[in-house]
C-alpha cells in the first residue's frame, strides 16, 4: 500500500501512522471514519469507527490499519471479489453447520437449501458479476418491489425472510472474510415485521369435514394393490399425517422426532402422548415438552415399522423421511379425497399444523397453553389463528357480566 494523495490535516482529519499509505481518520456528521489507500485496487477503503470521540477514533483507526495490513499479507481481497464469489463463501461456511443427526447442534439440510434459494434470488437481483465493493447500503430498498414484479407468488413474509438471509451473508463477509464496505443493507421499515395473511391461513387450514375426508382417503390409499415396500411407505406417511394433525408440530420437528422423545400414557380409555422436542430440532431453538391426544398413532406405527429406535417417521430409523416424498404422497391422497377441487390447491402438509392450532383455539384453551405446546409465541397465535375462528370473535362480542348485590361478578353471554 502507498499513499495516493494528501488531505488537509485539522481537528476533523487526523493521519494514522504519519499518513502511511494514505491512512486517515476523519469526522463526518459527528462520527469518525477510517480511510486508507489500497494500491492493488487503486481506490480508497472506508470503514466506520462507530464513535464520536476523537481519541477513541485514532486508537481504533490504528488498530484497523494493522488488521487490514495483516489481512492483505494473507491475501484477503477487499474490492475485486464478485457477489457470486462472496455468496459462495457464505454458503460454504453455512454448509459446515449442517448437522448429521437430530441430536447435534446446527442447521438441517433443508435450511441450507433455503439459504441457497434466497441467495440465488439475491444474485438475480444484483447481478452475479457485480463487484461486492460496488454494492450500496440502500440497494435492497427496492428488493421487495423487484420480487413482486418478477416473482408473482412471492409473499411479504418470504421477501422479508430473504432479506434477512441476505443481510446475514453480507455481515459474515464483512466481519469474517473482511469483504465489502458495509456490514448490512438498510431495509424497508414496513417490511421488518411482515403482516400475517389471515386469509391465506384460512385457505390453507383444513375444515373438520375436509380433514375427515382426507383421513378416509388415507385408508383407501393404504389398501390399494401395491407392493409390500410401497404399502410400508404409505403407512409411514399416513401415520405421519395423523400425528401432525393431532400434535401441531412443525414438519422439521416431527420429521426428526425419535422414539426416545415420546412417552405414551393411558388417560381413561384413551392414549395420550408426552412429547419432548429438542432445541436442536426446533425452528425457534428452544426445548419444550407437551402432551397431545391420539397417542395410539405412535403405537400403531411402532407395530408396523421395522425399527424401535432412532427417527420415528423413517424407513429404518437412521434418517428422516424426505419432505419431497411426503409431498408426493400428500398429493396422491388429496387426489382421491372427497374435497372440493377448488379447495385442494390450497391445502398442503403444513395445513395439518394450521388445523391442529385452530382446533385448540376453538376448544377454548388459553393462548398461553397453545403457544407453549406449539413452540411459538402468544403474539403469533393471536395474530395468526385467533382471527381465523369467527366463533371466538363472536363470543368476544357477546361477552358480558352482571354484578350481584353482594358484589359477585358473574360472566354472561
Residue pairs with C-beta under 8 A, 6 or more apart in sequence:
1 20
1 21
1 22
1 36
1 37
1 38
1 39
1 69
1 72
2 21
2 22
2 37
2 39
3 19
3 20
3 21
3 22
3 37
4 22
4 37
4 44
5 22
6 19
7 13
7 15
7 24
7 26
9 15
11 27
11 54
12 26
12 27
13 24
13 25
13 26
13 27
14 24
14 25
14 26
14 54
14 57
14 58
14 61
15 23
15 24
16 23
16 24
16 25
16 34
16 36
16 58
16 61
16 62
16 65
17 23
17 62
17 65
20 65
21 36
21 37
21 39
21 65
22 35
22 36
22 37
22 44
23 34
23 35
23 36
23 37
23 61
23 65
24 34
24 35
24 36
24 61
25 32
25 33
25 34
25 35
25 49
25 57
25 58
25 60
25 61
26 32
26 33
26 35
27 33
27 54
27 57
30 52
31 48
31 49
31 50
31 51
31 52
32 49
32 51
32 52
32 53
32 54
32 56
32 57
32 60
32 61
33 46
33 47
33 48
33 49
34 46
34 47
34 48
34 49
34 57
34 60
34 61
34 64
34 65
35 44
35 45
35 46
35 47
36 44
36 45
36 65
36 68
37 43
37 44
37 45
38 44
38 45
38 72
38 78
38 79
40 72
40 80
41 78
41 79
41 80
41 133
43 79
43 133
45 68
45 78
45 79
45 181
46 181
47 64
47 181
49 56
49 57
49 60
49 61
49 64
51 57
51 60
68 178
71 178
72 78
76 177
76 178
76 179
77 179
78 133
78 178
78 179
79 131
79 132
79 133
80 131
80 133
81 131
81 132
81 133
81 179
82 128
82 129
82 130
82 131
82 132
83 122
83 123
83 126
83 127
83 128
83 129
83 130
83 131
83 132
83 135
84 123
84 128
84 129
85 132
86 132
86 169
86 173
86 177
86 179
86 180
87 119
87 122
87 123
87 169
89 173
89 177
89 179
90 119
90 168
90 169
90 172
90 173
91 112
91 115
91 116
91 119
93 172
93 176
94 107
94 112
94 115
95 112
97 106
97 107
97 112
98 106
98 107
98 108
98 109
98 111
98 112
99 105
99 106
99 107
99 108
99 280
102 256
102 258
102 278
102 280
102 281
102 311
102 320
103 278
103 280
104 280
105 280
106 280
108 252
108 256
108 281
110 252
110 323
114 165
115 165
118 161
118 162
118 165
118 166
119 165
119 166
119 169
121 147
121 151
121 162
122 162
122 165
122 166
122 169
124 150
125 143
125 146
126 135
126 139
132 173
132 179
132 180
133 180
133 181
135 170
135 180
135 181
135 182
135 185
137 182
137 184
137 185
137 186
138 185
138 186
139 185
140 163
140 166
140 167
140 185
140 186
140 187
141 185
141 186
141 187
141 188
143 159
143 162
143 163
143 166
144 156
144 159
144 163
144 188
144 191
147 154
147 158
147 159
147 162
148 154
148 159
155 194
155 197
155 200
156 191
156 194
156 195
156 197
157 194
157 197
159 191
159 194
160 191
160 192
160 193
160 194
163 185
163 187
163 191
166 185
167 184
167 185
167 187
170 180
170 182
170 183
170 184
170 185
171 183
171 184
173 179
173 180
174 180
174 182
174 183
174 184
175 183
196 383
196 384
198 384
198 387
198 388
201 354
201 384
201 385
201 388
202 388
203 346
204 346
204 347
204 348
204 350
204 351
204 354
205 351
205 354
205 355
205 358
205 388
206 214
206 245
206 347
206 351
206 352
206 354
206 355
210 337
210 339
210 343
210 347
211 245
211 355
213 337
213 338
213 339
214 241
214 333
214 334
214 337
214 339
215 242
216 337
216 338
217 333
217 334
217 336
217 337
217 338
218 238
218 241
218 242
218 333
220 336
221 234
221 238
221 329
221 332
221 333
221 336
222 231
222 234
222 235
222 238
224 234
226 234
232 304
232 305
232 306
232 315
233 315
233 325
233 329
234 329
235 301
235 304
236 301
236 305
236 313
236 314
236 315
236 321
237 321
237 325
237 326
237 329
237 330
239 297
239 298
239 300
239 301
239 304
239 313
240 254
240 313
240 321
240 326
241 330
241 333
241 349
241 352
242 294
242 297
243 249
243 254
243 294
243 297
243 298
243 313
244 251
244 254
244 349
244 352
244 353
244 356
245 352
245 355
245 356
246 292
246 293
246 294
246 297
246 356
247 254
247 273
247 275
247 292
247 356
248 292
248 352
248 353
248 356
248 357
248 360
248 373
248 374
249 257
249 275
249 277
249 353
249 374
249 375
250 282
250 283
250 353
250 375
251 323
251 326
251 349
251 350
251 353
252 281
252 282
252 283
253 277
253 281
253 282
253 283
253 375
254 313
255 311
255 313
255 320
255 321
255 323
256 278
256 281
256 311
256 320
257 275
257 277
257 281
257 311
257 312
257 313
258 309
258 310
258 311
258 312
259 302
259 307
259 308
259 309
259 310
259 312
259 317
260 309
261 275
261 276
261 277
261 278
262 273
262 274
262 275
262 276
262 298
262 312
263 273
263 274
264 271
264 272
264 273
264 274
264 295
264 296
264 298
264 299
265 271
265 272
265 273
265 274
265 291
265 295
266 272
270 293
270 295
271 294
271 295
271 296
271 299
272 291
272 292
272 293
272 294
272 295
273 291
273 292
273 293
273 294
273 295
273 298
274 289
274 290
274 291
275 289
275 290
275 291
275 292
276 287
276 288
276 289
277 287
277 288
277 289
277 290
277 375
278 287
279 285
279 286
279 287
282 288
282 375
283 375
284 375
284 376
286 375
288 372
288 373
288 375
290 372
290 373
290 374
291 373
292 373
298 312
301 312
301 313
302 308
306 315
306 316
307 314
307 316
307 317
308 317
309 317
310 316
310 317
310 318
311 317
311 318
311 319
311 320
313 320
313 321
314 320
314 321
315 321
326 349
327 348
327 349
330 348
330 349
334 344
334 347
335 344
337 344
339 347
353 374
354 385
354 388
356 374
357 370
357 374
357 381
357 384
357 385
358 385
358 388
358 389
360 369
360 370
360 373
360 374
361 367
361 370
361 381
361 385
361 386
361 388
361 389
361 392
362 389
362 391
362 392
367 378
367 381
367 382
367 386
368 378
370 381
370 385
371 377
371 378
371 380
371 381
374 381
386 392
386 393
387 393
395 413
398 413
399 411
399 412
399 413
400 411
400 412
400 413
401 409
401 410
401 411
401 412
402 409
402 410
402 412
403 409
403 410
404 410
